[in-house]
Amino acid sequence: MLNVSGIAASAGIAIAKAFILEHPNYSVEKREINDVDAEIAKLDSALGKSQAELEAIKERTLQELGEKKAEIFASHLLILNDPELIDPVKAKIADDKVNAEFALNETATQFIEMFENMKSAYLQERAADMRDVTKRVLNHLLGIEFMSPAEISEEVIVLAEDLTPSDTAQLNRQYVKGFATNIGGRTSHSAIMARSLEIPAVVGTKDILAQAKQGDMIIVDGLDGHVLVNPTDDVIAEYRSKQEQYDAQRAEWRKLRDEPTVTVDNVHVELAANIGTPNDVAGVLENGGEAVGLYRTEFLYMGRDKLPSEDIQYNAYKAVLEKMEGKPVVVRTLDIGGDKELPYLDLPKEMNPFLGFRAVRLCLDRLDIFRTQLRALLRASVHGNLRVMFPMIATLGEFREAKAVLLEEKEKLVAEGIAVSDSIQLGIMVEIPSTAVLADQFAKEVDFFSIGTNDLIQYTMAADRMNERVSYLYQPYNPAILRLVKMVIDAAHREGKWVGMCGEMAGDETAIPLLLGLGLDEFSMSATSILPARSQITKLSRADMQELAAKALDMQTAEQVVELVQSIQA
């Protein structure tokens, strides 16, 4: 048995066989061939195997997820059997004497480009289907053994170098019981998504891919940050017991689902959830969330070949607002850049993308993208309690410019006779130190602040949160960070504005007493963290925590602050 250590990213225990996720290389070389019949037979064989796979996937999807989800695979089968695609491929093999994979790739690329340039949204979407089908056939032509996360049909633990947003979007919680990655930290995309999906995860193991192979029995301990490879029966039994104890603790927390979050001295704070898609709202409500404190809209833009239309966005925002039934929903406008890319935007590579052309900076430059999103949000605003938040704001000028664009789009919609809510709050994420320092001026113009600690910490400490070699500098409890948080909260309260926090720090057991003492109004976290946080806060006194926070602010190191908090938790 091997015990690989990493970072506990999402709580829980998972036990299942390993599924190694490695993305294949689909680069194709042109080769001259002599036997045309043999090459066409190779293509026919690859098409036949692809057909059998798709029919099996379609049937399984129909049984498990319903007819609508199965429709995509029916579309793939139509493409696979379309003579408009297959006949030109065979003609190219025969006429140009080229290998099947090159002929397929060249022909399919022409169709994909044609579809992408069509005005019809339906035909544009066919480009993505064509691309998926082409990759499936290429797998067989190139001898690549690859199964996408969407095709997993048995209980597994996914092992990967890292998980991209499109990977996580395809994970089926019914079968993916947990995952472990070589790289990443508690605030990396894969860790955040694990908590949203409510599956155990360990990240930053460095070498789990080297230590495990396909089909190995794996235990992911998302409580203590361990991955066990091929454990003995006794160890499996021990971890099943640990899993049962954790499940019992969760059952106790669930009793608090419909209770208010009130301290022992009768101070109410709001516990909200961070979400990425409309489907995540179910988890918010199941865990007693009082609001959505962060809706990461960038996931609407990922896993597709072009920008989502205004109607696609409107339907997503409307769904979230309606499902939350009047509870506040804070929607962050597009935050692309840093560790999140959109291939179809073809943005230039940057030396330091976290400090570069991202978030509101991109939106104010690409107003076509920004205006489409704002129109969709404004149209959806009548369906619930919408609050709009601009990310990565560094100057008052940026906020004023973004607000002006929103007000322009509102005016246009009203002129078109489209209803728009008049009670939309406009706020900003505080994730840049200069914004925290100037919070007293921002507070005069915004309706609220939401502190994004994931980036605020890395920018304040000058330490890339994705770089494991400087991970020791990612210090949420450093007095410098606490002082910035206090500065923002105090500035907002002086102007009668509220302050939330949507970084991972908001759900951290050590940070919660400090944040309560600093006066934070709203704590937004992964849905699975809400009930443990509620249990913790209802046992604390705001007055006592104010004294605790005052002591922490005068300390010299993060370690001293942790010891201080632990002294009251003992």
C-alpha positions as CSV (number, residue, x, y, z in Angstrom):
1,M,0.0,0.0,0.0
2,L,1.2,3.5,-0.8
3,N,0.2,6.6,1.1
4,V,0.5,9.8,-1.0
5,S,0.1,13.1,0.9
6,G,-1.5,16.2,-0.6
7,I,-3.8,19.1,0.3
8,A,-7.3,18.3,1.7
9,A,-9.4,20.2,-0.8
10,S,-12.9,18.9,-0.3
11,A,-14.1,17.0,2.8
12,G,-15.2,13.4,2.8
13,I,-13.9,9.9,2.2
14,A,-14.2,8.1,-1.2
15,I,-13.2,4.5,-2.0
16,A,-13.3,3.3,-5.6
17,K,-11.1,2.2,-8.5
18,A,-8.7,4.7,-10.3
19,F,-9.7,6.3,-13.5
20,I,-6.6,8.0,-15.0
21,L,-7.6,11.1,-17.0
22,E,-4.9,12.2,-19.5
23,H,-5.8,14.3,-22.5
24,P,-4.5,12.7,-25.8
25,N,-2.5,14.5,-28.5
26,Y,-4.6,14.7,-31.6
27,S,-2.0,16.2,-33.9
28,V,-2.1,14.4,-37.3
29,E,0.7,14.1,-39.8
30,K,0.2,13.7,-43.6
31,R,1.5,10.4,-45.0
32,E,1.4,9.1,-48.5
33,I,-0.2,5.6,-48.8
34,N,0.0,2.9,-51.5
35,D,-3.0,0.7,-50.6
36,V,-6.1,2.8,-50.9
37,D,-8.5,-0.1,-50.1
38,A,-6.7,-1.0,-46.9
39,E,-6.8,2.7,-45.8
40,I,-10.5,3.0,-46.5
41,A,-11.0,-0.3,-44.6
42,K,-9.1,1.2,-41.7
43,L,-11.5,4.2,-41.8
44,D,-14.6,1.9,-41.9
45,S,-13.3,0.0,-38.9
46,A,-12.8,3.2,-36.9
47,L,-16.3,4.4,-37.9
48,G,-17.8,1.0,-36.9
49,K,-16.2,1.1,-33.5
50,S,-17.2,4.7,-32.9
51,Q,-20.8,3.8,-33.9
52,A,-20.9,0.9,-31.4
53,E,-19.5,3.2,-28.6
54,L,-22.0,6.0,-29.3
55,E,-25.0,3.6,-29.4
56,A,-24.0,2.2,-26.0
57,I,-23.5,5.7,-24.5
58,K,-26.8,6.9,-25.9
59,E,-28.7,3.9,-24.5
60,R,-27.0,4.3,-21.1
61,T,-27.6,8.0,-21.0
62,L,-31.3,7.5,-22.0
63,Q,-31.8,5.0,-19.1
64,E,-29.9,7.0,-16.5
65,L,-30.3,10.7,-17.4
66,G,-33.4,10.8,-19.7
67,E,-34.2,11.5,-23.3
68,K,-33.0,15.1,-23.4
69,K,-29.5,14.3,-22.3
70,A,-29.4,11.4,-24.8
71,E,-30.2,13.6,-27.7
72,I,-26.6,14.8,-28.0
73,F,-25.4,11.3,-28.8
74,A,-28.2,10.8,-31.3
75,S,-26.8,13.9,-33.0
76,H,-23.3,12.4,-33.0
77,L,-24.6,9.2,-34.6
78,L,-26.3,11.2,-37.4
79,I,-22.9,13.0,-38.1
80,L,-21.1,9.7,-38.0
81,N,-23.4,8.2,-40.7
82,D,-23.6,11.4,-42.8
83,P,-22.4,10.7,-46.4
84,E,-21.8,14.5,-46.7
85,L,-18.9,14.0,-44.3
86,I,-17.8,10.4,-45.0
87,D,-17.8,10.4,-48.8
88,P,-15.4,13.3,-49.1
89,V,-13.0,11.7,-46.6
90,K,-12.9,8.5,-48.7
91,A,-12.5,10.5,-51.9
92,K,-9.6,12.4,-50.4
93,I,-7.9,9.1,-49.4
94,A,-8.4,7.7,-52.9
95,D,-7.6,10.8,-54.9
96,D,-4.7,12.3,-52.9
97,K,-3.3,8.9,-51.7
98,V,-3.2,10.2,-48.1
99,N,-3.7,8.5,-44.7
100,A,-7.2,8.2,-43.3
101,E,-6.6,10.3,-40.2
102,F,-5.2,13.2,-42.2
103,A,-8.2,13.0,-44.7
104,L,-10.7,12.9,-41.9
105,N,-9.1,15.8,-40.0
106,E,-8.8,18.0,-43.1
107,T,-12.4,17.4,-44.2
108,A,-14.0,17.7,-40.7
109,T,-12.0,21.0,-40.1
110,Q,-13.6,22.5,-43.2
111,F,-17.1,21.5,-42.0
112,I,-16.4,22.9,-38.5
113,E,-15.2,26.2,-39.9
114,M,-18.3,26.4,-42.1
115,F,-20.7,25.7,-39.2
116,E,-19.0,28.2,-37.0
117,N,-19.5,31.0,-39.6
118,M,-23.2,30.3,-40.0
119,K,-25.8,32.8,-38.6
120,S,-28.0,30.0,-37.3
121,A,-27.3,29.3,-33.6
122,Y,-28.4,25.6,-34.2
123,L,-25.8,25.2,-37.0
124,Q,-23.1,26.9,-34.9
125,E,-23.7,24.3,-32.2
126,R,-23.2,21.5,-34.7
127,A,-19.5,22.6,-34.9
128,A,-19.0,21.3,-31.4
129,D,-20.7,18.0,-32.2
130,M,-18.6,17.6,-35.4
131,R,-15.4,18.2,-33.3
132,D,-16.4,15.6,-30.7
133,V,-17.2,13.0,-33.4
134,T,-14.0,13.6,-35.2
135,K,-12.0,13.1,-32.0
136,R,-13.8,9.8,-31.3
137,V,-12.9,8.4,-34.8
138,L,-9.4,9.7,-34.5
139,N,-9.0,7.8,-31.2
140,H,-9.4,4.5,-33.2
141,L,-7.4,5.6,-36.2
142,L,-4.5,6.8,-34.0
143,G,-4.7,3.9,-31.5
144,I,-5.5,6.3,-28.7
145,E,-7.4,4.8,-25.7
146,F,-9.3,7.7,-24.2
147,M,-12.6,8.0,-22.4
148,S,-14.0,11.4,-21.6
149,P,-15.2,12.0,-18.0
150,A,-18.8,12.2,-19.4
151,E,-18.6,8.5,-20.5
152,I,-17.6,7.1,-17.1
153,S,-20.2,4.4,-16.2
154,E,-18.9,2.9,-13.0
155,E,-17.9,4.3,-9.6
156,V,-14.3,5.7,-9.9
157,I,-11.9,8.1,-8.4
158,V,-10.4,10.4,-11.1
159,L,-6.6,10.9,-11.0
160,A,-5.2,13.7,-13.1
161,E,-2.4,16.2,-13.4
162,D,-5.1,18.8,-12.9
163,L,-8.7,19.2,-13.9
164,T,-9.8,21.9,-16.3
165,P,-13.1,23.7,-16.1
166,S,-14.4,21.6,-19.0
167,D,-13.3,18.4,-17.3
168,T,-15.2,19.2,-14.1
169,A,-18.2,20.3,-16.1
170,Q,-18.4,16.7,-17.4
171,L,-18.0,14.9,-14.1
172,N,-21.1,12.8,-13.2
173,R,-21.4,12.7,-9.4
174,Q,-23.3,9.5,-9.7
175,Y,-20.1,7.7,-10.8
176,V,-17.2,10.1,-9.9
177,K,-16.8,9.5,-6.1
178,G,-13.7,11.7,-5.7
179,F,-10.5,12.9,-7.3
180,A,-6.9,13.6,-6.7
181,T,-4.5,15.7,-8.7
182,N,-0.7,16.3,-9.0
183,I,-1.0,20.0,-8.8
184,G,-3.2,22.7,-7.2
185,G,-4.1,24.1,-3.8
186,R,-7.2,24.8,-1.7
187,T,-8.0,27.8,-3.9
188,S,-7.3,26.2,-7.3
189,H,-10.2,25.8,-9.7
190,S,-10.3,22.0,-9.3
191,A,-10.5,22.3,-5.4
192,I,-13.2,24.9,-5.6
193,M,-15.2,22.8,-8.0
194,A,-14.8,19.7,-5.8
195,R,-16.5,21.5,-3.0
196,S,-19.3,22.7,-5.3
197,L,-19.8,19.1,-6.6
198,E,-19.7,17.9,-3.0
199,I,-17.1,15.2,-3.7
200,P,-14.0,14.4,-1.7
201,A,-10.8,15.6,-3.2
202,V,-7.0,15.9,-2.5
203,V,-4.9,18.2,-4.7
204,G,-1.2,19.0,-4.9
205,T,0.0,15.4,-4.4
206,K,2.8,16.1,-6.9
207,D,3.1,12.4,-8.1
208,I,-0.2,10.5,-7.8
209,L,-0.1,9.7,-11.5
210,A,3.3,8.1,-11.1
211,Q,2.2,6.1,-8.1
212,A,-1.1,4.7,-9.3
213,K,-2.3,3.0,-12.5
214,Q,-5.7,2.5,-14.1
215,G,-7.9,0.2,-12.1
216,D,-6.0,0.4,-8.8
217,M,-8.1,0.6,-5.6
218,I,-7.9,4.1,-4.3
219,I,-9.0,5.8,-1.0
220,V,-9.2,9.6,-1.1
221,D,-9.2,11.1,2.4
222,G,-10.5,14.6,1.8
223,L,-10.5,15.3,5.6
224,D,-6.8,14.8,6.2
225,G,-5.3,15.1,2.7
226,H,-4.2,11.5,2.0
227,V,-4.5,9.3,-1.1
228,L,-4.0,5.6,-0.4
229,V,-3.1,3.3,-3.4
230,N,-4.1,-0.4,-3.2
231,P,-5.0,-0.4,0.6
232,T,-5.4,-3.7,2.5
233,D,-8.9,-4.9,3.4
234,D,-8.3,-3.8,7.0
235,V,-7.4,-0.3,5.9
236,I,-10.5,-0.1,3.7
237,A,-12.6,-1.2,6.7
238,E,-11.0,1.5,8.8
239,Y,-11.8,4.2,6.3
240,R,-15.4,2.9,5.8
241,S,-15.8,3.5,9.6
242,K,-14.2,7.0,9.2
243,Q,-16.7,7.6,6.4
244,E,-19.6,6.6,8.5
245,Q,-18.5,8.9,11.4
246,Y,-18.2,11.8,9.0
247,D,-21.7,11.0,7.5
248,A,-23.1,10.9,11.1
249,Q,-21.6,14.4,11.7
250,R,-23.1,15.7,8.5
251,A,-26.5,14.3,9.6
252,E,-26.2,16.4,12.8
253,W,-25.4,19.5,10.8
254,R,-28.4,18.9,8.5
255,K,-30.7,19.5,11.5
256,L,-29.6,23.2,11.3
257,R,-30.7,23.5,7.7
258,D,-33.7,25.7,8.4
259,E,-32.3,27.5,11.4
260,P,-31.1,31.2,11.3
261,T,-27.4,31.9,11.7
262,V,-27.4,33.8,15.0
263,T,-24.6,34.1,17.6
264,V,-25.1,33.5,21.3
265,D,-25.5,37.3,21.8
266,N,-28.2,37.4,19.1
267,V,-26.3,38.8,16.2
268,H,-27.5,37.5,12.8
269,V,-25.0,37.0,9.9
270,E,-25.9,35.7,6.4
271,L,-24.5,32.4,5.2
272,A,-24.5,32.2,1.4
273,A,-23.1,29.9,-1.2
274,N,-20.7,30.1,-4.2
275,I,-22.1,28.5,-7.4
276,G,-21.0,27.9,-11.0
277,T,-24.2,26.8,-12.7
278,P,-28.0,26.8,-12.2
279,N,-27.8,23.1,-11.2
280,D,-25.8,24.1,-8.1
281,V,-28.8,25.9,-6.6
282,A,-30.2,22.6,-5.4
283,G,-27.1,22.2,-3.2
284,V,-27.5,25.7,-1.8
285,L,-31.0,25.1,-0.7
286,E,-30.3,21.6,0.6
287,N,-27.6,23.0,2.8
288,G,-29.7,25.9,4.2
289,G,-28.0,28.7,2.2
290,E,-29.6,32.1,2.8
291,A,-28.3,33.6,-0.5
292,V,-26.0,33.0,-3.4
293,G,-23.0,35.2,-2.5
294,L,-21.1,34.4,-5.8
295,Y,-22.4,33.1,-9.1
296,R,-19.3,32.5,-11.2
297,T,-20.8,33.3,-14.7
298,E,-17.6,32.3,-16.5
299,F,-18.7,28.6,-16.5
300,L,-21.4,29.7,-19.0
301,Y,-18.6,30.6,-21.4
302,M,-16.5,27.5,-20.9
303,G,-16.8,24.1,-22.6
304,R,-18.2,25.6,-25.8
305,D,-16.8,26.8,-29.1
306,K,-18.2,30.4,-29.1
307,L,-19.6,33.0,-26.8
308,P,-23.0,32.2,-25.3
309,S,-25.8,34.2,-26.7
310,E,-27.9,36.7,-24.8
311,D,-30.8,34.3,-24.5
312,I,-28.6,31.4,-23.3
313,Q,-27.3,33.7,-20.5
314,Y,-30.7,35.1,-19.7
315,N,-32.2,31.6,-19.3
316,A,-29.4,30.6,-16.9
317,Y,-29.6,33.8,-14.8
318,K,-33.4,33.6,-14.7
319,A,-33.3,29.9,-13.6
320,V,-31.0,30.8,-10.6
321,L,-33.1,33.8,-9.5
322,E,-36.3,31.9,-9.7
323,K,-35.0,28.8,-7.8
324,M,-33.7,31.1,-5.0
325,E,-37.3,32.5,-4.6
326,G,-36.4,36.0,-3.6
327,K,-33.3,35.3,-1.7
328,P,-30.3,37.5,-2.8
329,V,-28.3,36.3,-5.7
330,V,-24.9,38.1,-6.3
331,V,-23.8,37.6,-9.9
332,R,-20.2,38.2,-10.8
333,T,-19.7,39.5,-14.3
334,L,-17.3,37.6,-16.6
335,D,-14.0,36.8,-14.9
336,I,-11.8,35.2,-17.5
337,G,-8.0,35.3,-17.4
338,G,-5.5,34.1,-14.8
339,D,-6.2,30.3,-14.5
340,K,-9.4,30.5,-16.7
341,E,-9.1,30.7,-20.5
342,L,-11.5,30.7,-23.4
343,P,-9.8,29.2,-26.4
344,Y,-12.2,30.8,-28.9
345,L,-11.3,34.3,-27.7
346,D,-7.7,33.7,-28.8
347,L,-6.3,36.1,-26.2
348,P,-2.5,36.7,-26.3
349,K,-0.3,34.7,-23.9
350,E,0.9,36.8,-21.0
351,M,3.9,36.5,-18.8
352,N,1.7,36.9,-15.7
353,P,-2.0,36.4,-16.6
354,F,-3.2,36.9,-13.0
355,L,-1.9,40.5,-13.2
356,G,-2.9,41.0,-16.8
357,F,-5.8,41.4,-19.2
358,R,-8.6,39.7,-17.3
359,A,-12.0,40.2,-15.7
360,V,-13.4,43.7,-15.9
361,R,-10.3,44.9,-17.8
362,L,-11.2,42.5,-20.6
363,C,-14.9,43.4,-20.4
364,L,-14.3,47.1,-20.7
365,D,-12.1,46.5,-23.8
366,R,-14.5,44.0,-25.3
367,L,-17.8,45.9,-24.8
368,D,-19.6,43.6,-27.2
369,I,-19.1,40.7,-24.8
370,F,-19.9,42.9,-21.7
371,R,-23.0,44.5,-23.1
372,T,-24.5,41.1,-24.0
373,Q,-24.0,39.8,-20.5
374,L,-25.4,42.9,-18.9
375,R,-28.5,42.9,-21.1
376,A,-29.1,39.2,-20.1
377,L,-28.7,40.1,-16.4
378,L,-31.0,43.1,-16.6
379,R,-33.7,41.1,-18.4
380,A,-33.5,38.4,-15.7
381,S,-33.6,40.9,-12.9
382,V,-37.4,40.9,-12.7
383,H,-37.3,37.2,-11.7
384,G,-35.7,37.6,-8.3
385,N,-33.4,39.6,-6.0
386,L,-30.4,40.3,-8.3
387,R,-27.2,41.9,-7.2
388,V,-24.4,42.5,-9.8
389,M,-20.8,42.5,-8.9
390,F,-17.8,43.6,-11.0
391,P,-14.6,41.7,-10.5
392,M,-10.9,42.8,-10.4
393,I,-11.8,46.5,-9.9
394,A,-8.6,48.5,-9.3
395,T,-9.8,52.1,-9.7
396,L,-12.9,54.1,-9.1
397,G,-12.8,55.0,-12.8
398,E,-13.2,51.3,-13.7
399,F,-16.3,51.0,-11.5
400,R,-17.8,54.1,-12.9
401,E,-17.2,53.0,-16.4
402,A,-18.7,49.5,-15.8
403,K,-21.7,51.1,-14.0
404,A,-22.2,53.5,-16.9
405,V,-22.3,50.7,-19.4
406,L,-24.9,48.8,-17.3
407,L,-27.1,51.9,-17.0
408,E,-26.9,52.5,-20.8
409,E,-28.1,48.9,-21.4
410,K,-30.9,49.4,-18.9
411,E,-32.0,52.5,-20.6
412,K,-32.1,50.7,-24.0
413,L,-34.1,47.8,-22.6
414,V,-36.6,50.1,-21.0
415,A,-37.0,52.0,-24.3
416,E,-37.7,48.7,-26.0
417,G,-40.5,48.0,-23.5
418,I,-38.6,45.3,-21.6
419,A,-39.1,45.2,-17.9
420,V,-36.0,45.7,-15.7
421,S,-35.9,45.8,-11.9
422,D,-35.2,49.1,-10.2
423,S,-33.8,47.5,-7.1
424,I,-30.6,45.9,-8.4
425,Q,-27.6,46.5,-6.1
426,L,-24.2,47.1,-7.8
427,G,-21.1,46.1,-5.9
428,I,-17.5,45.2,-6.5
429,M,-15.1,42.4,-5.5
430,V,-12.3,43.6,-3.3
431,E,-9.4,41.5,-4.4
432,I,-6.7,44.1,-5.2
433,P,-4.9,45.7,-2.2
434,S,-5.2,49.2,-3.7
435,T,-9.0,48.8,-3.7
436,A,-9.0,47.7,0.0
437,V,-6.8,50.7,0.9
438,L,-9.2,53.1,-0.9
439,A,-12.3,51.4,0.4
440,D,-13.5,54.5,2.1
441,Q,-13.9,56.2,-1.3
442,F,-15.4,53.2,-3.1
443,A,-17.9,52.8,-0.2
444,K,-19.5,56.2,-1.2
445,E,-20.4,54.9,-4.6
446,V,-21.0,51.1,-4.4
447,D,-23.9,49.3,-2.8
448,F,-21.8,46.5,-1.3
449,F,-18.3,45.0,-1.2
450,S,-17.5,41.3,-1.5
451,I,-14.0,40.5,-0.4
452,G,-12.3,37.9,-2.8
453,T,-9.7,36.6,-0.5
454,N,-8.2,34.0,-2.9
455,D,-6.7,36.8,-5.0
456,L,-6.4,39.4,-2.3
457,I,-4.1,37.2,-0.3
458,Q,-1.9,36.3,-3.3
459,Y,-1.6,39.9,-4.4
460,T,-0.9,41.2,-0.9
461,M,1.7,38.5,-0.2
462,A,3.2,38.6,-3.8
463,A,2.8,34.8,-4.0
464,D,1.2,32.9,-6.8
465,R,-1.5,30.7,-5.2
466,M,-0.9,28.1,-7.9
467,N,2.8,27.8,-7.2
468,E,3.5,25.1,-4.6
469,R,7.0,26.4,-4.0
470,V,5.7,29.6,-2.5
471,S,2.5,28.1,-1.0
472,Y,3.8,28.9,2.5
473,L,3.1,32.5,1.8
474,Y,-0.6,31.9,1.1
475,Q,-1.5,33.1,4.6
476,P,-5.2,33.9,5.2
477,Y,-4.5,34.6,8.9
478,N,-1.6,37.0,8.4
479,P,-2.2,40.2,10.4
480,A,-1.6,42.2,7.1
481,I,-4.6,40.4,5.5
482,L,-6.8,40.8,8.6
483,R,-6.0,44.5,8.7
484,L,-7.0,44.9,5.0
485,V,-10.3,43.0,5.7
486,K,-11.0,45.3,8.7
487,M,-10.3,48.4,6.6
488,V,-12.8,47.3,4.1
489,I,-15.5,46.4,6.6
490,D,-15.1,49.6,8.6
491,A,-15.2,51.8,5.5
492,A,-18.4,50.1,4.3
493,H,-20.2,50.3,7.6
494,R,-19.4,54.0,8.0
495,E,-21.4,54.5,4.7
496,G,-24.2,52.1,5.8
497,K,-23.2,49.5,3.2
498,W,-22.8,45.7,3.8
499,V,-19.7,43.6,3.3
500,G,-19.5,39.9,2.2
501,M,-16.7,37.6,1.6
502,C,-16.7,35.1,-1.2
503,G,-13.2,33.7,-1.0
504,E,-12.5,30.3,0.6
505,M,-11.5,32.0,3.8
506,A,-15.2,32.7,4.5
507,G,-15.8,29.0,5.2
508,D,-12.6,28.3,7.0
509,E,-13.0,27.1,10.6
510,T,-10.1,29.1,11.9
511,A,-11.0,32.3,10.1
512,I,-14.7,32.4,11.0
513,P,-14.3,33.6,14.6
514,L,-11.9,36.3,13.4
515,L,-14.3,37.4,10.6
516,L,-17.2,37.5,12.9
517,G,-15.2,39.7,15.3
518,L,-14.2,42.0,12.4
519,G,-17.9,42.6,11.6
520,L,-18.3,40.7,8.4
521,D,-22.0,40.7,7.4
522,E,-22.2,37.9,4.8
523,F,-20.1,34.7,4.6
524,S,-20.2,33.0,1.1
525,M,-18.7,29.6,0.7
526,S,-19.0,26.2,-0.9
527,A,-22.5,24.9,-0.2
528,T,-21.2,22.0,1.8
529,S,-19.4,24.3,4.2
530,I,-22.6,26.2,5.2
531,L,-24.0,23.9,7.9
532,P,-20.6,23.3,9.7
533,A,-20.2,27.1,9.6
534,R,-23.7,27.6,11.0
535,S,-23.0,25.1,13.8
536,Q,-19.8,27.0,14.7
537,I,-21.2,30.5,14.6
538,T,-24.2,29.7,16.8
539,K,-21.8,28.7,19.6
540,L,-19.8,32.0,19.4
541,S,-20.4,35.5,20.8
542,R,-19.8,38.5,18.5
543,A,-18.6,40.5,21.5
544,D,-16.1,37.9,22.5
545,M,-14.9,37.5,18.9
546,Q,-14.4,41.3,18.7
547,E,-11.9,41.0,21.5
548,L,-10.3,38.1,19.8
549,A,-10.0,40.0,16.5
550,A,-8.5,43.0,18.2
551,K,-5.8,40.8,19.7
552,A,-5.1,39.2,16.3
553,L,-4.7,42.5,14.6
554,D,-1.8,43.4,16.9
555,M,0.0,40.1,16.4
556,Q,3.1,39.7,14.2
557,T,2.7,36.4,12.4
558,A,0.0,34.1,11.0
559,E,1.2,31.4,13.3
560,Q,0.5,33.5,16.4
561,V,-3.0,34.2,15.1
562,V,-3.7,30.5,14.6
563,E,-2.5,29.7,18.1
564,L,-4.8,32.5,19.4
565,V,-7.9,31.1,17.7
566,Q,-7.0,27.5,18.7
567,S,-6.8,28.7,22.4
568,I,-10.6,29.4,22.3
569,Q,-11.5,26.3,20.4
570,A,-9.7,23.9,22.7
